[in-house]
């Protein structure tokens, strides 16, 4: 078998050269939780004739035999990609935000890694709160504290990321490689995802949740409810706009960008990255000490 050496998705992003999302990839109409976890993919994942079109009864069943199944997920091809679940990563951030005001009943741990901490442990503005914890030394230079348990709940932890590798090195990661691996990943975390969405105010209904393939390294789900302002319609309009701009030459291709000697300004670069499947990792939520103080005071007044 002929082999080829392709870079990973992560290495291309690190070099500020994220791959394009081919229009074939955007023909996929993917219901995340339609039926049981071991359902037939051909029933829940369909292929539209045109990437602009929302789902319809005329869409073809997806399978390993479908012509687009063996095509590359990205342009240029990649050897691997690591994906995460946005709902579960966001759920952790929201949980911390909701429970920080319950300082007196929460369980905390000191951490040396600033990326792991939720609040500073050495700020004078927290002296009134620190007095409630006499056995804790909160005045250590450079220390941060991490909330680990509150209200009889452990801090939710996002699952380990999923690494997807090409099954055929000559082609790179294909649409089939990606769909099969990510769908199994979604099904294994179905309960946690739905619980996280409910806790964020999502109202479950009979409409399907669709996978947004404009973000292939962080899995986003769009609610398939009807309505002009729904996330469902917003997603399809965004896809159609992207397709129109690509086909109309309004978006520079990756190759054109690499040939160009002129760098984009930050706003242009952000727009291009977002439209071409690049994502910006959401920073871990950290309240500043003024916010914490205000929330604690309000909580005590209640």
C-alpha positions as CSV (number, residue, x, y, z in Angstrom):
1,X,0.0,0.0,0.0
2,X,1.2,3.4,-0.9
3,X,1.9,5.5,2.2
4,X,1.9,9.2,2.7
5,X,3.0,11.4,5.5
6,X,0.4,14.0,6.5
7,X,0.6,16.5,9.4
8,X,-1.8,16.3,12.3
9,X,-4.7,18.8,12.7
10,X,-3.0,20.2,15.8
11,X,0.3,20.8,14.1
12,X,-1.3,22.7,11.3
13,X,-3.3,24.9,13.7
14,X,-0.1,25.5,15.7
15,X,1.5,26.7,12.5
16,X,-1.5,29.0,11.9
17,X,-2.4,27.0,8.8
18,X,-5.7,25.2,9.8
19,X,-7.0,23.0,7.0
20,X,-10.1,23.9,5.0
21,X,-13.4,22.0,5.7
22,X,-14.2,20.6,2.2
23,X,-17.7,21.1,0.9
24,X,-18.3,17.3,0.8
25,X,-17.8,17.3,4.6
26,X,-20.6,19.8,5.0
27,X,-23.1,17.6,3.1
28,X,-23.3,15.4,6.2
29,X,-26.6,15.7,8.1
30,X,-25.8,14.1,11.4
31,X,-28.3,13.5,14.2
32,X,-26.3,12.9,17.4
33,X,-28.8,11.0,19.5
34,X,-31.4,9.7,17.2
35,X,-32.3,6.2,18.4
36,X,-30.4,3.8,20.6
37,X,-26.6,4.1,21.1
38,X,-26.1,1.0,18.8
39,X,-28.4,2.4,16.1
40,X,-27.8,2.1,12.4
41,X,-25.8,5.0,11.2
42,X,-27.5,5.1,7.9
43,X,-30.8,6.0,9.7
44,X,-29.3,8.9,11.7
45,X,-26.7,10.2,9.3
46,X,-27.6,11.3,5.9
47,X,-25.8,13.0,2.9
48,X,-27.4,16.0,1.2
49,X,-27.0,16.6,-2.5
50,X,-25.8,20.2,-1.8
51,X,-23.9,21.5,1.2
52,X,-26.2,24.5,1.3
53,X,-29.3,22.5,2.0
54,X,-30.9,21.7,5.4
55,X,-32.0,18.1,6.0
56,X,-34.7,16.7,3.8
57,X,-36.3,13.4,3.0
58,X,-34.3,13.2,-0.2
59,X,-30.9,13.0,1.6
60,X,-29.1,9.7,1.0
61,X,-28.1,7.3,3.8
62,X,-24.5,7.5,4.9
63,X,-22.5,4.3,4.8
64,X,-19.0,3.1,4.1
65,X,-20.0,2.6,0.5
66,X,-21.2,6.2,-0.1
67,X,-18.8,8.0,-2.5
68,X,-18.0,10.7,0.0
69,X,-17.2,8.2,2.8
70,X,-13.6,7.6,1.6
71,X,-12.8,11.3,0.8
72,X,-10.6,13.3,3.0
73,X,-12.2,15.0,6.0
74,X,-10.0,18.1,5.5
75,X,-8.0,19.9,2.8
76,X,-5.1,19.2,2.9
77,X,-5.4,15.7,4.4
78,X,-4.4,15.1,8.0
79,X,-2.9,12.1,9.8
80,X,-4.9,12.6,13.0
81,X,-7.1,14.9,14.9
82,X,-8.0,15.2,18.6
83,X,-11.6,16.1,19.4
84,X,-13.4,17.3,22.5
85,X,-17.0,17.7,23.6
86,X,-18.0,21.4,24.0
87,X,-21.0,20.7,26.1
88,X,-19.0,18.9,28.8
89,X,-16.1,21.3,28.8
90,X,-18.5,24.2,29.1
91,X,-20.5,22.3,31.8
92,X,-17.4,22.3,34.1
93,X,-17.0,26.1,33.7
94,X,-20.6,26.8,34.4
95,X,-20.6,24.5,37.5
96,X,-17.6,26.4,39.0
97,X,-19.3,29.7,38.3
98,X,-22.5,28.6,40.0
99,X,-20.9,27.1,43.1
100,X,-18.1,29.6,43.9
101,X,-20.6,31.7,46.0
102,X,-21.2,28.7,48.3
103,X,-17.7,29.2,49.7
104,X,-18.5,28.1,53.3
105,X,-19.8,24.7,52.3
106,X,-17.4,24.0,49.4
107,X,-14.4,21.8,49.4
108,X,-11.2,23.3,47.9
109,X,-7.7,22.2,47.1
110,X,-4.5,24.2,46.7
111,X,-2.9,23.9,43.2
112,X,0.5,25.1,42.0
113,X,-0.5,25.1,38.3
114,X,-2.2,28.5,37.6
115,X,-4.1,26.8,34.7
116,X,-5.9,24.5,37.2
117,X,-7.0,27.1,39.8
118,X,-10.3,28.9,39.9
119,X,-9.4,31.8,42.3
120,X,-6.2,33.3,43.8
121,X,-5.3,32.1,47.3
122,X,-3.4,35.1,48.4
123,X,-5.6,38.1,47.9
124,X,-6.3,40.5,50.7
125,X,-9.9,41.1,49.5
126,X,-10.8,37.6,50.5
127,X,-9.7,37.9,54.2
128,X,-13.3,38.0,55.4
129,X,-13.9,34.7,53.6
130,X,-10.6,33.2,54.5
131,X,-11.5,33.7,58.2
132,X,-14.1,31.0,57.8
133,X,-11.4,28.5,57.0
134,X,-8.8,28.8,59.9
135,X,-7.1,25.5,59.1
136,X,-6.3,26.5,55.5
137,X,-3.2,28.5,54.7
138,X,-4.5,30.7,51.9
139,X,-1.7,33.2,51.9
140,X,0.9,31.3,49.9
141,X,2.6,33.2,47.3
142,X,1.5,32.2,43.8
143,X,-1.0,29.6,45.0
144,X,-4.4,29.2,43.5
145,X,-7.4,27.3,44.8
146,X,-9.5,24.8,42.9
147,X,-13.1,24.0,43.7
148,X,-13.6,20.2,43.9
149,X,-16.9,19.6,45.6
150,X,-20.0,21.6,46.6
151,X,-23.7,21.0,47.4
152,X,-23.1,17.2,47.6
153,X,-21.8,17.3,44.0
154,X,-18.3,16.5,42.7
155,X,-16.9,18.9,40.2
156,X,-17.8,17.6,36.7
157,X,-14.8,16.5,34.7
158,X,-14.8,16.5,30.9
159,X,-13.9,13.1,29.4
160,X,-10.6,12.4,27.9
161,X,-10.3,13.8,24.4
162,X,-10.7,11.4,21.5
163,X,-7.8,10.9,19.1
164,X,-8.7,9.8,15.6
165,X,-6.0,8.4,13.3
166,X,-6.2,7.6,9.6
167,X,-7.1,4.0,8.8
168,X,-5.4,4.5,5.4
169,X,-2.2,6.5,5.6
170,X,-2.4,7.3,1.8
171,X,-5.7,9.2,2.3
172,X,-5.3,10.7,5.7
173,X,-8.3,10.9,8.1
174,X,-11.4,10.3,5.9
175,X,-15.0,11.4,6.5
176,X,-15.8,7.7,7.4
177,X,-12.9,7.6,9.9
178,X,-14.2,10.7,11.6
179,X,-18.0,10.0,11.6
180,X,-17.7,6.4,13.0
181,X,-15.2,7.4,15.7
182,X,-17.0,10.6,16.8
183,X,-20.5,9.0,16.8
184,X,-19.3,6.3,19.1
185,X,-17.7,8.9,21.3
186,X,-20.9,10.9,21.5
187,X,-23.0,7.8,22.3
188,X,-20.7,6.8,25.2
189,X,-21.2,10.3,26.7
190,X,-24.9,10.7,25.8
191,X,-26.2,10.8,29.3
192,X,-23.6,13.4,30.5
193,X,-24.1,15.6,27.5
194,X,-27.9,15.7,27.9
195,X,-27.6,16.3,31.7
196,X,-25.1,19.2,31.0
197,X,-27.4,20.8,28.5
198,X,-30.4,20.6,30.8
199,X,-28.4,22.2,33.6
200,X,-27.6,25.1,31.2
201,X,-31.3,25.7,30.6
202,X,-31.8,23.6,27.5
203,X,-35.4,22.2,27.2
204,X,-35.5,18.8,25.8
205,X,-37.9,18.2,23.0
206,X,-38.6,15.8,20.2
207,X,-36.3,17.7,17.8
208,X,-32.9,16.1,17.0
209,X,-29.5,17.5,18.0
210,X,-27.3,17.9,14.9
211,X,-23.5,17.8,14.8
212,X,-22.0,21.1,13.5
213,X,-19.2,20.0,11.2
214,X,-17.8,23.6,10.9
215,X,-16.1,22.8,14.2
216,X,-14.4,19.4,13.8
217,X,-12.0,19.5,16.7
218,X,-14.6,20.7,19.3
219,X,-17.9,18.9,18.9
220,X,-20.8,21.4,18.9
221,X,-24.4,20.3,18.8
222,X,-27.2,22.5,17.3
223,X,-30.8,22.0,18.5
224,X,-32.9,20.9,15.6
225,X,-36.0,22.8,16.7
226,X,-38.0,24.6,14.1
227,X,-38.0,28.4,14.1
228,X,-36.1,31.2,12.5
229,X,-34.0,32.0,15.5
230,X,-33.1,28.5,16.5
231,X,-29.6,27.2,16.7
232,X,-30.6,24.7,14.0
233,X,-31.5,27.3,11.4
234,X,-28.6,29.4,12.4
235,X,-26.2,26.6,11.7
236,X,-27.6,25.8,8.2
237,X,-27.6,29.5,7.2
238,X,-24.0,29.8,8.4
239,X,-23.1,26.7,6.3
240,X,-24.9,28.1,3.3
241,X,-23.2,31.4,3.6
242,X,-19.8,29.7,3.9
243,X,-20.5,27.6,0.8
244,X,-21.6,30.7,-1.2
245,X,-18.5,32.6,-0.2
246,X,-16.2,29.7,-1.0
247,X,-17.7,29.0,-4.4
248,X,-18.0,32.7,-5.2
249,X,-14.3,33.3,-4.5
250,X,-14.9,35.6,-1.6
251,X,-13.0,33.4,0.8
252,X,-9.3,32.9,0.1
253,X,-8.3,29.3,0.0
254,X,-5.6,28.0,2.3
255,X,-3.2,27.9,-0.7
256,X,-3.9,31.5,-1.6
257,X,-3.3,32.6,2.0
258,X,0.0,30.7,2.1
259,X,1.1,32.3,-1.2
260,X,0.2,35.7,-0.1
261,X,3.0,37.7,1.5
262,X,0.6,40.0,3.3
263,X,-0.5,38.9,6.7
264,X,-4.2,39.3,7.7
265,X,-5.1,41.6,10.5
266,X,-6.3,39.8,13.7
267,X,-10.0,40.3,12.8
268,X,-9.6,38.9,9.3
269,X,-7.6,35.9,10.6
270,X,-10.3,35.2,13.3
271,X,-13.0,35.3,10.6
272,X,-11.1,33.0,8.3
273,X,-10.2,30.5,11.0
274,X,-13.8,30.3,12.2
275,X,-15.1,29.8,8.7
276,X,-12.5,27.2,7.8
277,X,-13.1,24.9,10.7
278,X,-10.5,26.5,13.1
279,X,-11.7,27.0,16.6
280,X,-10.5,29.1,19.5
281,X,-10.3,27.2,22.7
282,X,-12.6,28.7,25.3
283,X,-10.5,30.0,28.2
284,X,-11.1,28.4,31.5
285,X,-13.5,30.6,33.4
286,X,-11.9,32.4,36.3
287,X,-13.7,35.0,38.4
288,X,-11.6,37.9,39.6
289,X,-11.6,38.7,43.3
290,X,-14.0,41.6,43.0
291,X,-16.6,39.4,41.3
292,X,-16.2,36.8,44.0
293,X,-16.6,39.3,46.8
294,X,-19.8,40.7,45.3
295,X,-21.3,37.3,44.8
296,X,-20.4,36.2,48.3
297,X,-22.0,39.3,49.8
298,X,-25.1,38.9,47.8
299,X,-25.3,35.2,48.8
300,X,-25.0,36.0,52.5
301,X,-27.7,38.7,52.3
302,X,-30.1,36.1,50.9
